[in-house]
Amino acid sequence: MRLKKSIAISENGFVFNAAKGESFSTNPIGLLILELIKSGKDLKRVQQEITDRYAIDASTAERDILDFIKVLKQYSLLD
């Protein structure tokens, strides 16, 4: 799982797909997930980071992360 090279992410959660000219915004948790994916973390590591930083159990984190990844795929943000 990798972000496409044409994806730029600002520190405020603004996501820009230069290849398509599309932009999106995300909340702080979505931003963290994007940053972790961009840095090469796998799904288990992303889940661990989310559960470490936020008061959320592992199964809920995994479900929410998978839902978010599904949206990233729908918008063609992942390779």
PyMOL Python script that loads the backbone (N, CA, C, O; Angstrom):
from pymol import cmd

cmd.read_pdbstr("""\
ATOM      1  N   MET A   1       0.856  -1.169   0.000  1.00  0.00           N
ATOM      2  CA  MET A   1       0.000   0.000   0.000  1.00  0.00           C
ATOM      3  C   MET A   1       0.899   1.228   0.000  1.00  0.00           C
ATOM      4  O   MET A   1       1.689   1.444   0.919  1.00  0.00           O
ATOM      5  N   ARG A   2       0.760   2.018  -1.045  1.00  0.00           N
ATOM      6  CA  ARG A   2       1.558   3.245  -1.160  1.00  0.00           C
ATOM      7  C   ARG A   2       0.721   4.363  -1.758  1.00  0.00           C
ATOM      8  O   ARG A   2      -0.155   4.131  -2.592  1.00  0.00           O
ATOM      9  N   LEU A   3       1.005   5.568  -1.318  1.00  0.00           N
ATOM     10  CA  LEU A   3       0.390   6.732  -1.953  1.00  0.00           C
ATOM     11  C   LEU A   3       1.036   6.941  -3.314  1.00  0.00           C
ATOM     12  O   LEU A   3       2.229   6.697  -3.492  1.00  0.00           O
ATOM     13  N   LYS A   4       0.246   7.391  -4.258  1.00  0.00           N
ATOM     14  CA  LYS A   4       0.813   7.707  -5.564  1.00  0.00           C
ATOM     15  C   LYS A   4       1.790   8.864  -5.410  1.00  0.00           C
ATOM     16  O   LYS A   4       1.644   9.702  -4.520  1.00  0.00           O
ATOM     17  N   LYS A   5       2.769   8.898  -6.272  1.00  0.00           N
ATOM     18  CA  LYS A   5       3.795   9.942  -6.199  1.00  0.00           C
ATOM     19  C   LYS A   5       3.242  11.333  -6.466  1.00  0.00           C
ATOM     20  O   LYS A   5       3.837  12.327  -6.050  1.00  0.00           O
ATOM     21  N   SER A   6       2.122  11.412  -7.150  1.00  0.00           N
ATOM     22  CA  SER A   6       1.540  12.711  -7.488  1.00  0.00           C
ATOM     23  C   SER A   6       0.731  13.319  -6.340  1.00  0.00           C
ATOM     24  O   SER A   6       0.144  14.389  -6.502  1.00  0.00           O
ATOM     25  N   ILE A   7       0.694  12.655  -5.194  1.00  0.00           N
ATOM     26  CA  ILE A   7      -0.106  13.122  -4.062  1.00  0.00           C
ATOM     27  C   ILE A   7       0.741  13.991  -3.129  1.00  0.00           C
ATOM     28  O   ILE A   7       1.811  13.587  -2.676  1.00  0.00           O
ATOM     29  N   ALA A   8       0.238  15.178  -2.861  1.00  0.00           N
ATOM     30  CA  ALA A   8       0.891  16.088  -1.913  1.00  0.00           C
ATOM     31  C   ALA A   8      -0.041  16.259  -0.714  1.00  0.00           C
ATOM     32  O   ALA A   8      -1.259  16.356  -0.870  1.00  0.00           O
ATOM     33  N   ILE A   9       0.542  16.295   0.473  1.00  0.00           N
ATOM     34  CA  ILE A   9      -0.235  16.417   1.701  1.00  0.00           C
ATOM     35  C   ILE A   9       0.321  17.579   2.516  1.00  0.00           C
ATOM     36  O   ILE A   9       1.522  17.639   2.781  1.00  0.00           O
ATOM     37  N   SER A  10      -0.551  18.500   2.912  1.00  0.00           N
ATOM     38  CA  SER A  10      -0.099  19.614   3.749  1.00  0.00           C
ATOM     39  C   SER A  10      -0.224  19.228   5.213  1.00  0.00           C
ATOM     40  O   SER A  10      -0.897  18.254   5.552  1.00  0.00           O
ATOM     41  N   GLU A  11       0.420  19.989   6.072  1.00  0.00           N
ATOM     42  CA  GLU A  11       0.353  19.727   7.512  1.00  0.00           C
ATOM     43  C   GLU A  11      -1.034  19.996   8.091  1.00  0.00           C
ATOM     44  O   GLU A  11      -1.311  19.618   9.230  1.00  0.00           O
ATOM     45  N   ASN A  12      -1.908  20.644   7.321  1.00  0.00           N
ATOM     46  CA  ASN A  12      -3.277  20.936   7.760  1.00  0.00           C
ATOM     47  C   ASN A  12      -4.289  19.893   7.310  1.00  0.00           C
ATOM     48  O   ASN A  12      -5.476  20.016   7.615  1.00  0.00           O
ATOM     49  N   GLY A  13      -3.836  18.859   6.583  1.00  0.00           N
ATOM     50  CA  GLY A  13      -4.745  17.829   6.115  1.00  0.00           C
ATOM     51  C   GLY A  13      -5.299  18.076   4.725  1.00  0.00           C
ATOM     52  O   GLY A  13      -6.258  17.422   4.315  1.00  0.00           O
ATOM     53  N   PHE A  14      -4.714  19.002   4.001  1.00  0.00           N
ATOM     54  CA  PHE A  14      -5.105  19.260   2.617  1.00  0.00           C
ATOM     55  C   PHE A  14      -4.357  18.271   1.733  1.00  0.00           C
ATOM     56  O   PHE A  14      -3.133  18.167   1.812  1.00  0.00           O
ATOM     57  N   VAL A  15      -5.088  17.546   0.894  1.00  0.00           N
ATOM     58  CA  VAL A  15      -4.509  16.522   0.029  1.00  0.00           C
ATOM     59  C   VAL A  15      -4.735  16.949  -1.415  1.00  0.00           C
ATOM     60  O   VAL A  15      -5.860  17.254  -1.810  1.00  0.00           O
ATOM     61  N   PHE A  16      -3.662  16.968  -2.199  1.00  0.00           N
ATOM     62  CA  PHE A  16      -3.755  17.383  -3.595  1.00  0.00           C
ATOM     63  C   PHE A  16      -3.212  16.282  -4.486  1.00  0.00           C
ATOM     64  O   PHE A  16      -2.092  15.806  -4.301  1.00  0.00           O
ATOM     65  N   ASN A  17      -4.029  15.884  -5.464  1.00  0.00           N
ATOM     66  CA  ASN A  17      -3.618  14.908  -6.459  1.00  0.00           C
ATOM     67  C   ASN A  17      -3.235  15.681  -7.714  1.00  0.00           C
ATOM     68  O   ASN A  17      -4.102  16.069  -8.497  1.00  0.00           O
ATOM     69  N   ALA A  18      -1.951  15.901  -7.905  1.00  0.00           N
ATOM     70  CA  ALA A  18      -1.466  16.708  -9.029  1.00  0.00           C
ATOM     71  C   ALA A  18      -1.784  16.067 -10.374  1.00  0.00           C
ATOM     72  O   ALA A  18      -1.974  16.776 -11.362  1.00  0.00           O
ATOM     73  N   ALA A  19      -1.844  14.754 -10.428  1.00  0.00           N
ATOM     74  CA  ALA A  19      -2.116  14.059 -11.686  1.00  0.00           C
ATOM     75  C   ALA A  19      -3.519  14.342 -12.196  1.00  0.00           C
ATOM     76  O   ALA A  19      -3.740  14.379 -13.406  1.00  0.00           O
ATOM     77  N   LYS A  20      -4.465  14.541 -11.296  1.00  0.00           N
ATOM     78  CA  LYS A  20      -5.855  14.776 -11.684  1.00  0.00           C
ATOM     79  C   LYS A  20      -6.332  16.198 -11.393  1.00  0.00           C
ATOM     80  O   LYS A  20      -7.410  16.595 -11.837  1.00  0.00           O
ATOM     81  N   GLY A  21      -5.537  16.958 -10.654  1.00  0.00           N
ATOM     82  CA  GLY A  21      -5.947  18.307 -10.291  1.00  0.00           C
ATOM     83  C   GLY A  21      -7.041  18.336  -9.235  1.00  0.00           C
ATOM     84  O   GLY A  21      -7.748  19.335  -9.104  1.00  0.00           O
ATOM     85  N   GLU A  22      -7.186  17.261  -8.487  1.00  0.00           N
ATOM     86  CA  GLU A  22      -8.223  17.172  -7.463  1.00  0.00           C
ATOM     87  C   GLU A  22      -7.628  17.445  -6.086  1.00  0.00           C
ATOM     88  O   GLU A  22      -6.458  17.165  -5.825  1.00  0.00           O
ATOM     89  N   SER A  23      -8.467  18.000  -5.213  1.00  0.00           N
ATOM     90  CA  SER A  23      -8.010  18.240  -3.850  1.00  0.00           C
ATOM     91  C   SER A  23      -9.068  17.754  -2.867  1.00  0.00           C
ATOM     92  O   SER A  23     -10.259  17.700  -3.175  1.00  0.00           O
ATOM     93  N   PHE A  24      -8.602  17.410  -1.694  1.00  0.00           N
ATOM     94  CA  PHE A  24      -9.442  16.885  -0.631  1.00  0.00           C
ATOM     95  C   PHE A  24      -8.925  17.430   0.688  1.00  0.00           C
ATOM     96  O   PHE A  24      -7.814  17.957   0.760  1.00  0.00           O
ATOM     97  N   SER A  25      -9.727  17.303   1.721  1.00  0.00           N
ATOM     98  CA  SER A  25      -9.228  17.622   3.061  1.00  0.00           C
ATOM     99  C   SER A  25      -9.603  16.470   3.980  1.00  0.00           C
ATOM    100  O   SER A  25     -10.562  15.741   3.728  1.00  0.00           O
ATOM    101  N   THR A  26      -8.836  16.319   5.040  1.00  0.00           N
ATOM    102  CA  THR A  26      -9.067  15.231   5.972  1.00  0.00           C
ATOM    103  C   THR A  26      -8.888  15.726   7.405  1.00  0.00           C
ATOM    104  O   THR A  26      -8.312  16.788   7.645  1.00  0.00           O
ATOM    105  N   ASN A  27      -9.381  14.953   8.326  1.00  0.00           N
ATOM    106  CA  ASN A  27      -9.234  15.308   9.735  1.00  0.00           C
ATOM    107  C   ASN A  27      -7.860  14.868  10.236  1.00  0.00           C
ATOM    108  O   ASN A  27      -7.117  14.227   9.493  1.00  0.00           O
ATOM    109  N   PRO A  28      -7.506  15.198  11.479  1.00  0.00           N
ATOM    110  CA  PRO A  28      -6.170  14.847  11.993  1.00  0.00           C
ATOM    111  C   PRO A  28      -5.842  13.354  11.963  1.00  0.00           C
ATOM    112  O   PRO A  28      -4.696  12.983  11.709  1.00  0.00           O
ATOM    113  N   ILE A  29      -6.827  12.495  12.217  1.00  0.00           N
ATOM    114  CA  ILE A  29      -6.553  11.058  12.174  1.00  0.00           C
ATOM    115  C   ILE A  29      -6.312  10.604  10.739  1.00  0.00           C
ATOM    116  O   ILE A  29      -5.420   9.794  10.484  1.00  0.00           O
ATOM    117  N   GLY A  30      -7.099  11.122   9.806  1.00  0.00           N
ATOM    118  CA  GLY A  30      -6.879  10.813   8.391  1.00  0.00           C
ATOM    119  C   GLY A  30      -5.511  11.291   7.942  1.00  0.00           C
ATOM    120  O   GLY A  30      -4.827  10.605   7.182  1.00  0.00           O
ATOM    121  N   LEU A  31      -5.112  12.459   8.407  1.00  0.00           N
ATOM    122  CA  LEU A  31      -3.798  12.993   8.076  1.00  0.00           C
ATOM    123  C   LEU A  31      -2.696  12.074   8.612  1.00  0.00           C
ATOM    124  O   LEU A  31      -1.721  11.798   7.913  1.00  0.00           O
ATOM    125  N   LEU A  32      -2.850  11.611   9.832  1.00  0.00           N
ATOM    126  CA  LEU A  32      -1.869  10.698  10.413  1.00  0.00           C
ATOM    127  C   LEU A  32      -1.789   9.404   9.595  1.00  0.00           C
ATOM    128  O   LEU A  32      -0.695   8.915   9.313  1.00  0.00           O
ATOM    129  N   ILE A  33      -2.922   8.863   9.221  1.00  0.00           N
ATOM    130  CA  ILE A  33      -2.935   7.644   8.401  1.00  0.00           C
ATOM    131  C   ILE A  33      -2.206   7.889   7.092  1.00  0.00           C
ATOM    132  O   ILE A  33      -1.392   7.065   6.676  1.00  0.00           O
ATOM    133  N   LEU A  34      -2.485   9.005   6.437  1.00  0.00           N
ATOM    134  CA  LEU A  34      -1.813   9.327   5.173  1.00  0.00           C
ATOM    135  C   LEU A  34      -0.305   9.459   5.357  1.00  0.00           C
ATOM    136  O   LEU A  34       0.472   8.960   4.542  1.00  0.00           O
ATOM    137  N   GLU A  35       0.104  10.130   6.424  1.00  0.00           N
ATOM    138  CA  GLU A  35       1.540  10.298   6.679  1.00  0.00           C
ATOM    139  C   GLU A  35       2.220   8.955   6.941  1.00  0.00           C
ATOM    140  O   GLU A  35       3.337   8.717   6.482  1.00  0.00           O
ATOM    141  N   LEU A  36       1.540   8.084   7.679  1.00  0.00           N
ATOM    142  CA  LEU A  36       2.105   6.766   7.969  1.00  0.00           C
ATOM    143  C   LEU A  36       2.214   5.923   6.696  1.00  0.00           C
ATOM    144  O   LEU A  36       3.213   5.235   6.484  1.00  0.00           O
ATOM    145  N   ILE A  37       1.193   5.981   5.860  1.00  0.00           N
ATOM    146  CA  ILE A  37       1.241   5.259   4.586  1.00  0.00           C
ATOM    147  C   ILE A  37       2.369   5.808   3.726  1.00  0.00           C
ATOM    148  O   ILE A  37       3.136   5.052   3.130  1.00  0.00           O
ATOM    149  N   LYS A  38       2.461   7.131   3.670  1.00  0.00           N
ATOM    150  CA  LYS A  38       3.501   7.770   2.854  1.00  0.00           C
ATOM    151  C   LYS A  38       4.903   7.364   3.327  1.00  0.00           C
ATOM    152  O   LYS A  38       5.825   7.236   2.521  1.00  0.00           O
ATOM    153  N   SER A  39       5.050   7.165   4.632  1.00  0.00           N
ATOM    154  CA  SER A  39       6.360   6.793   5.163  1.00  0.00           C
ATOM    155  C   SER A  39       6.645   5.293   5.026  1.00  0.00           C
ATOM    156  O   SER A  39       7.701   4.822   5.449  1.00  0.00           O
ATOM    157  N   GLY A  40       5.712   4.547   4.440  1.00  0.00           N
ATOM    158  CA  GLY A  40       5.948   3.136   4.165  1.00  0.00           C
ATOM    159  C   GLY A  40       5.448   2.163   5.213  1.00  0.00           C
ATOM    160  O   GLY A  40       5.764   0.975   5.155  1.00  0.00           O
ATOM    161  N   LYS A  41       4.674   2.648   6.170  1.00  0.00           N
ATOM    162  CA  LYS A  41       4.160   1.758   7.219  1.00  0.00           C
ATOM    163  C   LYS A  41       3.084   0.831   6.641  1.00  0.00           C
ATOM    164  O   LYS A  41       2.292   1.232   5.788  1.00  0.00           O
ATOM    165  N   ASP A  42       3.075  -0.422   7.127  1.00  0.00           N
ATOM    166  CA  ASP A  42       2.047  -1.358   6.698  1.00  0.00           C
ATOM    167  C   ASP A  42       0.800  -1.181   7.564  1.00  0.00           C
ATOM    168  O   ASP A  42       0.804  -0.418   8.531  1.00  0.00           O
ATOM    169  N   LEU A  43      -0.262  -1.896   7.201  1.00  0.00           N
ATOM    170  CA  LEU A  43      -1.538  -1.742   7.886  1.00  0.00           C
ATOM    171  C   LEU A  43      -1.435  -1.985   9.387  1.00  0.00           C
ATOM    172  O   LEU A  43      -2.013  -1.232  10.171  1.00  0.00           O
ATOM    173  N   LYS A  44      -0.722  -3.006   9.794  1.00  0.00           N
ATOM    174  CA  LYS A  44      -0.593  -3.305  11.224  1.00  0.00           C
ATOM    175  C   LYS A  44       0.105  -2.178  11.979  1.00  0.00           C
ATOM    176  O   LYS A  44      -0.286  -1.842  13.097  1.00  0.00           O
ATOM    177  N   ARG A  45       1.130  -1.598  11.374  1.00  0.00           N
ATOM    178  CA  ARG A  45       1.857  -0.489  12.017  1.00  0.00           C
ATOM    179  C   ARG A  45       0.979   0.761  12.094  1.00  0.00           C
ATOM    180  O   ARG A  45       0.999   1.478  13.094  1.00  0.00           O
ATOM    181  N   VAL A  46       0.211   1.017  11.034  1.00  0.00           N
ATOM    182  CA  VAL A  46      -0.719   2.154  11.046  1.00  0.00           C
ATOM    183  C   VAL A  46      -1.727   1.962  12.174  1.00  0.00           C
ATOM    184  O   VAL A  46      -1.994   2.887  12.941  1.00  0.00           O
ATOM    185  N   GLN A  47      -2.278   0.771  12.269  1.00  0.00           N
ATOM    186  CA  GLN A  47      -3.243   0.464  13.326  1.00  0.00           C
ATOM    187  C   GLN A  47      -2.623   0.661  14.708  1.00  0.00           C
ATOM    188  O   GLN A  47      -3.256   1.228  15.597  1.00  0.00           O
ATOM    189  N   GLN A  48      -1.410   0.203  14.886  1.00  0.00           N
ATOM    190  CA  GLN A  48      -0.727   0.344  16.172  1.00  0.00           C
ATOM    191  C   GLN A  48      -0.525   1.811  16.539  1.00  0.00           C
ATOM    192  O   GLN A  48      -0.743   2.202  17.686  1.00  0.00           O
ATOM    193  N   GLU A  49      -0.113   2.616  15.578  1.00  0.00           N
ATOM    194  CA  GLU A  49       0.090   4.054  15.831  1.00  0.00           C
ATOM    195  C   GLU A  49      -1.218   4.725  16.240  1.00  0.00           C
ATOM    196  O   GLU A  49      -1.237   5.549  17.154  1.00  0.00           O
ATOM    197  N   ILE A  50      -2.309   4.372  15.563  1.00  0.00           N
ATOM    198  CA  ILE A  50      -3.607   4.980  15.878  1.00  0.00           C
ATOM    199  C   ILE A  50      -4.059   4.573  17.279  1.00  0.00           C
ATOM    200  O   ILE A  50      -4.507   5.416  18.057  1.00  0.00           O
ATOM    201  N   THR A  51      -3.943   3.287  17.604  1.00  0.00           N
ATOM    202  CA  THR A  51      -4.376   2.852  18.937  1.00  0.00           C
ATOM    203  C   THR A  51      -3.474   3.396  20.036  1.00  0.00           C
ATOM    204  O   THR A  51      -3.936   3.608  21.158  1.00  0.00           O
ATOM    205  N   ASP A  52      -2.195   3.627  19.738  1.00  0.00           N
ATOM    206  CA  ASP A  52      -1.288   4.218  20.719  1.00  0.00           C
ATOM    207  C   ASP A  52      -1.610   5.682  20.993  1.00  0.00           C
ATOM    208  O   ASP A  52      -1.495   6.146  22.128  1.00  0.00           O
ATOM    209  N   ARG A  53      -2.008   6.404  19.962  1.00  0.00           N
ATOM    210  CA  ARG A  53      -2.225   7.854  20.115  1.00  0.00           C
ATOM    211  C   ARG A  53      -3.636   8.239  20.540  1.00  0.00           C
ATOM    212  O   ARG A  53      -3.836   9.287  21.153  1.00  0.00           O
ATOM    213  N   TYR A  54      -4.614   7.397  20.218  1.00  0.00           N
ATOM    214  CA  TYR A  54      -6.009   7.740  20.477  1.00  0.00           C
ATOM    215  C   TYR A  54      -6.669   6.657  21.325  1.00  0.00           C
ATOM    216  O   TYR A  54      -6.236   5.505  21.315  1.00  0.00           O
ATOM    217  N   ALA A  55      -7.694   7.021  22.041  1.00  0.00           N
ATOM    218  CA  ALA A  55      -8.424   6.073  22.898  1.00  0.00           C
ATOM    219  C   ALA A  55      -9.382   5.255  22.041  1.00  0.00           C
ATOM    220  O   ALA A  55     -10.584   5.519  22.005  1.00  0.00           O
ATOM    221  N   ILE A  56      -8.831   4.260  21.351  1.00  0.00           N
ATOM    222  CA  ILE A  56      -9.626   3.426  20.462  1.00  0.00           C
ATOM    223  C   ILE A  56      -9.088   2.000  20.526  1.00  0.00           C
ATOM    224  O   ILE A  56      -7.879   1.784  20.606  1.00  0.00           O
ATOM    225  N   ASP A  57      -9.996   1.038  20.489  1.00  0.00           N
ATOM    226  CA  ASP A  57      -9.544  -0.352  20.541  1.00  0.00           C
ATOM    227  C   ASP A  57      -9.069  -0.799  19.154  1.00  0.00           C
ATOM    228  O   ASP A  57      -9.400  -0.181  18.142  1.00  0.00           O
ATOM    229  N   ALA A  58      -8.300  -1.866  19.130  1.00  0.00           N
ATOM    230  CA  ALA A  58      -7.648  -2.325  17.903  1.00  0.00           C
ATOM    231  C   ALA A  58      -8.643  -2.703  16.811  1.00  0.00           C
ATOM    232  O   ALA A  58      -8.418  -2.383  15.643  1.00  0.00           O
ATOM    233  N   SER A  59      -9.731  -3.372  17.161  1.00  0.00           N
ATOM    234  CA  SER A  59     -10.684  -3.796  16.129  1.00  0.00           C
ATOM    235  C   SER A  59     -11.411  -2.611  15.501  1.00  0.00           C
ATOM    236  O   SER A  59     -11.646  -2.597  14.293  1.00  0.00           O
ATOM    237  N   THR A  60     -11.764  -1.631  16.303  1.00  0.00           N
ATOM    238  CA  THR A  60     -12.403  -0.418  15.767  1.00  0.00           C
ATOM    239  C   THR A  60     -11.415   0.347  14.898  1.00  0.00           C
ATOM    240  O   THR A  60     -11.773   0.831  13.824  1.00  0.00           O
ATOM    241  N   ALA A  61     -10.182   0.457  15.358  1.00  0.00           N
ATOM    242  CA  ALA A  61      -9.152   1.151  14.569  1.00  0.00           C
ATOM    243  C   ALA A  61      -8.963   0.468  13.224  1.00  0.00           C
ATOM    244  O   ALA A  61      -8.908   1.131  12.188  1.00  0.00           O
ATOM    245  N   GLU A  62      -8.864  -0.846  13.237  1.00  0.00           N
ATOM    246  CA  GLU A  62      -8.664  -1.572  11.981  1.00  0.00           C
ATOM    247  C   GLU A  62      -9.828  -1.344  11.021  1.00  0.00           C
ATOM    248  O   GLU A  62      -9.615  -1.088   9.836  1.00  0.00           O
ATOM    249  N   ARG A  63     -11.052  -1.435  11.524  1.00  0.00           N
ATOM    250  CA  ARG A  63     -12.234  -1.225  10.683  1.00  0.00           C
ATOM    251  C   ARG A  63     -12.245   0.188  10.090  1.00  0.00           C
ATOM    252  O   ARG A  63     -12.493   0.365   8.897  1.00  0.00           O
ATOM    253  N   ASP A  64     -11.977   1.182  10.926  1.00  0.00           N
ATOM    254  CA  ASP A  64     -11.982   2.570  10.462  1.00  0.00           C
ATOM    255  C   ASP A  64     -10.860   2.842   9.465  1.00  0.00           C
ATOM    256  O   ASP A  64     -11.055   3.563   8.487  1.00  0.00           O
ATOM    257  N   ILE A  65      -9.703   2.272   9.709  1.00  0.00           N
ATOM    258  CA  ILE A  65      -8.569   2.449   8.794  1.00  0.00           C
ATOM    259  C   ILE A  65      -8.876   1.803   7.450  1.00  0.00           C
ATOM    260  O   ILE A  65      -8.603   2.389   6.403  1.00  0.00           O
ATOM    261  N   LEU A  66      -9.439   0.604   7.472  1.00  0.00           N
ATOM    262  CA  LEU A  66      -9.798  -0.074   6.220  1.00  0.00           C
ATOM    263  C   LEU A  66     -10.852   0.711   5.445  1.00  0.00           C
ATOM    264  O   LEU A  66     -10.797   0.778   4.217  1.00  0.00           O
ATOM    265  N   ASP A  67     -11.819   1.309   6.158  1.00  0.00           N
ATOM    266  CA  ASP A  67     -12.814   2.165   5.504  1.00  0.00           C
ATOM    267  C   ASP A  67     -12.143   3.377   4.855  1.00  0.00           C
ATOM    268  O   ASP A  67     -12.486   3.757   3.735  1.00  0.00           O
ATOM    269  N   PHE A  68     -11.191   3.977   5.561  1.00  0.00           N
ATOM    270  CA  PHE A  68     -10.478   5.139   5.032  1.00  0.00           C
ATOM    271  C   PHE A  68      -9.653   4.745   3.801  1.00  0.00           C
ATOM    272  O   PHE A  68      -9.622   5.473   2.809  1.00  0.00           O
ATOM    273  N   ILE A  69      -8.996   3.603   3.874  1.00  0.00           N
ATOM    274  CA  ILE A  69      -8.201   3.119   2.737  1.00  0.00           C
ATOM    275  C   ILE A  69      -9.104   2.847   1.529  1.00  0.00           C
ATOM    276  O   ILE A  69      -8.713   3.094   0.388  1.00  0.00           O
ATOM    277  N   LYS A  70     -10.291   2.345   1.781  1.00  0.00           N
ATOM    278  CA  LYS A  70     -11.263   2.115   0.697  1.00  0.00           C
ATOM    279  C   LYS A  70     -11.586   3.432  -0.022  1.00  0.00           C
ATOM    280  O   LYS A  70     -11.676   3.473  -1.249  1.00  0.00           O
ATOM    281  N   VAL A  71     -11.758   4.497   0.750  1.00  0.00           N
ATOM    282  CA  VAL A  71     -12.027   5.820   0.166  1.00  0.00           C
ATOM    283  C   VAL A  71     -10.808   6.308  -0.627  1.00  0.00           C
ATOM    284  O   VAL A  71     -10.957   6.866  -1.714  1.00  0.00           O
ATOM    285  N   LEU A  72      -9.609   6.098  -0.086  1.00  0.00           N
ATOM    286  CA  LEU A  72      -8.393   6.493  -0.806  1.00  0.00           C
ATOM    287  C   LEU A  72      -8.316   5.780  -2.155  1.00  0.00           C
ATOM    288  O   LEU A  72      -7.935   6.379  -3.161  1.00  0.00           O
ATOM    289  N   LYS A  73      -8.676   4.509  -2.167  1.00  0.00           N
ATOM    290  CA  LYS A  73      -8.674   3.748  -3.419  1.00  0.00           C
ATOM    291  C   LYS A  73      -9.734   4.264  -4.388  1.00  0.00           C
ATOM    292  O   LYS A  73      -9.487   4.344  -5.591  1.00  0.00           O
ATOM    293  N   GLN A  74     -10.911   4.613  -3.872  1.00  0.00           N
ATOM    294  CA  GLN A  74     -11.980   5.140  -4.723  1.00  0.00           C
ATOM    295  C   GLN A  74     -11.546   6.414  -5.430  1.00  0.00           C
ATOM    296  O   GLN A  74     -11.934   6.657  -6.573  1.00  0.00           O
ATOM    297  N   TYR A  75     -10.750   7.222  -4.759  1.00  0.00           N
ATOM    298  CA  TYR A  75     -10.264   8.473  -5.344  1.00  0.00           C
ATOM    299  C   TYR A  75      -8.911   8.315  -6.030  1.00  0.00           C
ATOM    300  O   TYR A  75      -8.267   9.302  -6.385  1.00  0.00           O
ATOM    301  N   SER A  76      -8.491   7.077  -6.210  1.00  0.00           N
ATOM    302  CA  SER A  76      -7.240   6.752  -6.923  1.00  0.00           C
ATOM    303  C   SER A  76      -6.027   7.431  -6.313  1.00  0.00           C
ATOM    304  O   SER A  76      -5.180   7.955  -7.036  1.00  0.00           O
ATOM    305  N   LEU A  77      -5.938   7.427  -4.997  1.00  0.00           N
ATOM    306  CA  LEU A  77      -4.812   8.046  -4.314  1.00  0.00           C
ATOM    307  C   LEU A  77      -3.723   7.025  -3.954  1.00  0.00           C
ATOM    308  O   LEU A  77      -2.617   7.402  -3.566  1.00  0.00           O
ATOM    309  N   LEU A  78      -4.043   5.740  -4.086  1.00  0.00           N
ATOM    310  CA  LEU A  78      -3.081   4.690  -3.755  1.00  0.00           C
ATOM    311  C   LEU A  78      -2.635   3.946  -5.013  1.00  0.00           C
ATOM    312  O   LEU A  78      -3.392   3.805  -5.973  1.00  0.00           O
ATOM    313  N   ASP A  79      -1.398   3.480  -4.983  1.00  0.00           N
ATOM    314  CA  ASP A  79      -0.891   2.610  -6.054  1.00  0.00           C
ATOM    315  C   ASP A  79      -1.343   1.197  -5.792  1.00  0.00           C
ATOM    316  O   ASP A  79      -1.031   0.294  -6.568  1.00  0.00           O
TER     317      ASP A  79
END
""", "prot")
cmd.dss("prot")
cmd.show_as("cartoon", "prot")
cmd.util.cbc("prot")
cmd.orient("prot")
